[in-house]
Amino acid sequence: MGCQYFSPTDSGADTYTVAMPKLTFGRGCLYESGRRVAVRGMKRAALITDPFLVDGPYVDTVKRSLADNGIEADIFSEVRIEPCDATVMSAAEFLAEGDFDGVVSIGGGSVMDTAKAAMVYALYPADFLDYFGPPIGRGKPVPGPVLPHLACPTTSGTGSECTSLSVIRINDLNTKFVLGSPHILPDEALVDPACCDTLPANVVASTGCDLLSHAIECYTARAYTTWGRIDDPAARPYIQGANPWSDLAAREALELVGRYLVRGVADRTDIEARDSLMWAATLAGMAFGNSGTHLPHAMSYGVTHLMRDVTTPDYDVKSPFVPHGISVIVSAPAIFRYTAESAPDRHFQAAKYLGADCEHAGPADAGEIVANRIIDMMKNTAIPNGLGGVGFTRGDVKSLTESTIRQKRAIANAPRETNATDIENMYNNALSYW
């Protein structure tokens, strides 16, 4: 394949699988929702959204489009930002009792992830942790298909419309974990960048940092050839490590976020920037939906587990709350300084795609270059200065590490073997950058 990163190994995978939903992108495409679900045979749809959107213009557009195409719809709008198991089970009860033949989700990643997980528990009731992986879950596969799902994102970050993953907070553990199954990949995605026109600056910054990290994590993840071979094609996961397909999407996403993130945060009237960020988020979703993320996302769950007495401007959410994109990016510079040692060429290329000045540098400098480029973007979009900027101190590092070490699959997807001591060191190095 022309890239040493994918060299065969003795017992490693020699096959990868790519999956994504049917995708429509463009201003005004949200109104296509009714026709899109009608041609899929839906007669009665569950419309899943959140309290901030339910009375707004985007949900109204979808409601009108469904009605104009003869689709009956009932609304579930009690999705919380950073959804938890209680939210999912409430939505699952709504689906189980509603006699629906399909789902339309409209919102950010929290809404789409809730829709995905709720369909699982509505159709295949189980103990909540059954479908989550060890060490917290039992690792049972989702038994079969869920309802047809049209996903309509309203933020430019999560890429959840293109993934077979749902990230849910387990309330008893106060930590987020991932439910993954090929069955929960949406059937279609409608990506209308007009939905981002009114997003406040800090929301664009946070979601943009999420897409940035998705893209660079995919590009620097372990190669799929280093994961064990799975001979049963039905059992082959989409979260399979970096591969030529995920590279294509990740490279373009990196270039776009490097070029447009600061512009999109600074000026809500910059349509070119905001449309480009929406497309970049979808591309990054395509990438990590077929490769998986690694340490920045694993370590972000420690942040949201142990955060305290913190709020974030432009988010109407009570304390404690750190938006997902910020929880991911605050540790990223320290992480990529660490992981670059095992994949210097990859990190150096990623820095160039992000727009870093690499004229007098080479792969040996990759960790510092990519970290500094991310730090520069953080500064220019008013992202907090590392973990200290969201309220953590050196005294929290051991607890953060103990929380993170449970994220085994994401940790294993990093290009460098990583243990608890390494994670502790990265957290220490992420306390502040400037």
Summary of the structure (lengths in Angstrom):
residues: 434
radius of gyration: 20.3
end to end distance: 40.6
largest distance: 63.0
contacts: 1660
relative contact order: 0.12
helix: 50%
strand: 11%
